[in-house]
């Protein structure tokens, strides 16, 4: 997936320069996007790339909603689709697979911080995927000379926290096309001796909870 960083950088740069899906002002370069990719995947979080007609046309990932221990089972998602390929089912395929991978890794909830209440397509996408709008932060982000209202749909459905292995590559069929997802398997790091350090964040906290209740 690292080879796709150039396309990912281009997709995100358009969102930075032309929209309020993100409130970054300056588009980061490939080195910064590579660092962000590595930080997420090396910590065991899902990071997906969607190919459409043989080209990278979207990507999605999830990271911790907050870093405090009490939020350890809650993720925040990010989904970006090439503006020339929106409305073709790429976003829905990405979010469905992202939710599936998050479930398998032991997380309970996913929250979407949508940059502006005018992001109707993103709000509709999350609603269709089972999210519910739980609140709106008014005028907390400033971009393009105005304050935006951040709509916050949250996926509050409880899920099985059983741990699961994930395929390194899978395809989801869409009308007339196939969207290919590339994800980083968690098992590579387990070849080492430091088993606990190699666990994903969700697995790690389940392990420590089990130790706490057993010894406590």
N, C-alpha and C positions, 0 to 999 in steps of 0.2 A: 504493500500500500504506500510505502514511502515514495515510490516512483510516481505516485499520483499527486504529490504535494503541489506541483506547478498548477495543475488544473484546480485543485482545492483553493489555492491562493487566489487565482483569478476569479472564481465564483464568489469567494468571500470579499474580495476587493470591490466588486460591483455592489454588494450589499452595504458595504461601508460608505461608499461614495454616493449612492443613489437612494438609499432607503433608511428606514428606521427599525429594521429587523435587529440591528445592532446599533449601539450608541457609541461605538468607536468612531473617532473622527479621522484618523490617519490609517490607511490600509497597511497592515503589516506585510513584510516581504516573506520570501520563501524560507529563510533561515528561522524567523520567528514562528512561522506556521509549523515548521518541522519540530521546533522545540515544544510547541503546544501539543502536537501529535504524540511525541515521545512521552511527555509527562503523563498524558492520559493512558496510553496503551501500556506503558511500563508499570502503571499503578493498577492495571487490570480492568479498566473501564472500557465499555464497548465503543468502537469507532468504525463507522461504515462508509463505504464509497459505493455509489450507484453508477453503473455503466448503462448507457442508453444508445443504441445504434453503434456500439463499440467505443464510445467516448464517455469520459467521466462527466456526468451531468448533475451530480448532487452528492452531498455527504451529510452525515449526521453523527453525533456523539453524545455521550452523557457523562457527567462528572458529578461529584458531590454537590448537593444544594448548598450546604454549609459545612465547614470543616470541623465544627464542634462535635464531640463524640455523640451527643444526643441525636444528631441528624444523620447518623451513619447509615441508615437504611433508606434514605431519601436522595434521589438524584434530580438533577436539572438537565433538560435536553437542549440541544441546539441542532437545527435542521436548515440547510441551505440548498437551494436548487438553482441551476442555471436559468437565468431569466428567459432564455429562448426555449426552454423545455418545460415551463410550468404548465400545469393543467393536464399532464399526461400520466398521472398516477405515481410519479417518482416520490413525491413527498409522503404519500400515504404508505407506499411500500417501505420507505426508510423508517418511518415512525413505528410501523407494525413490527418490523424486525428489531428495532431498537428496544421496544417494550419487551419483546420476547427474550432478548439477550439479557436485559436487566432483571427480568423475572428469574431466569436461570442462574444468575449470579447472586441471588439471595436478597435483592433489594425489594422494598415494599411499595414505595411510591415514587412517582416521577412528577416533577413540577416544570411548567413552561413559563418563563418570564418573557412575554411577548412585548417587544419594544414600544409599541404604540397601539392604542385601541383602534386605529384606522387600518391595522394589518388584518383585514377581513379574511383573506385567504388562509393565513396562519391560524387564526382563531377557528375558522371552519374546519381546518384540518385536524386540530386538536380535539374539537368537539366530536368529530366523526370517529376519532380513535378512543373515545371514552373519557376525555377530560371534562372537567366542570370548572366554570369560572367561579373562583372563590373570593375575588376581591380585585380592586383597581387602585393603584397608587397614582394619584393625580400629580402631574407636573413634576416628576422627579428626574427626568432626563431632558437635556437641552441640546438640540441639534437643528441645523438648518434655520437658525434664528428663531426658534420657538421651543416651547416646552411640550413634551409629549406626555401622554397618560399611559402608563404601563399596565396593560391588562394581564392578569395572572391566572390562567386556567391551571388547575391541578388535577392530576390523575390520582384519585383517592381509593382506587379499588385494591383490596387486600389480595395478596398473591402467595402462592406456595413458596416458601423460602428454601426448598430443597436445592442443593447445589447440582449443577449440570455441566457437562462438557459441551463445547460448541464446535461446530465445523469451522474450518479456516476459510471455506468458500461455499456459498450456496447461491442458487438462482431462484428468483420469484418470477413466475410468468405473468406478463401483462398483455393486454390486447395487442397483437401484432409484434410485440417486442419482448425481450427478456431483460430484466434488470439484475445485474450481477452484484453481489455484495462481497466485499473482502473484509475479513475481520482478523484480528490477531489472536491466536490461541493462547490460552493461559498456561498450557502444559510445558512449554519450552523451559521456563525458569525452574520447573520442578526437577530438572535433571541435577541440580545442585544439592548441597547438603542442608541449606538453610530453608527448611520446608515452610516454616511460618512466614518468613520474609517473602517467600514467593507467592503466597496466597493473595487473591484479589482482596480489595477492601471489604466487600460483603462477606467473603469467606473468613477473613481474618477476625472480624467482629463476632461472627457466629462461633468461631473457635474459642475466642476469649470469653464470650458469654457462657459457653459450655463449661470451660474450666472454672469460671467464677462460681457457677451454681453447683458444680461438683465439689469444689473445695470449700465453698462458703458454708 
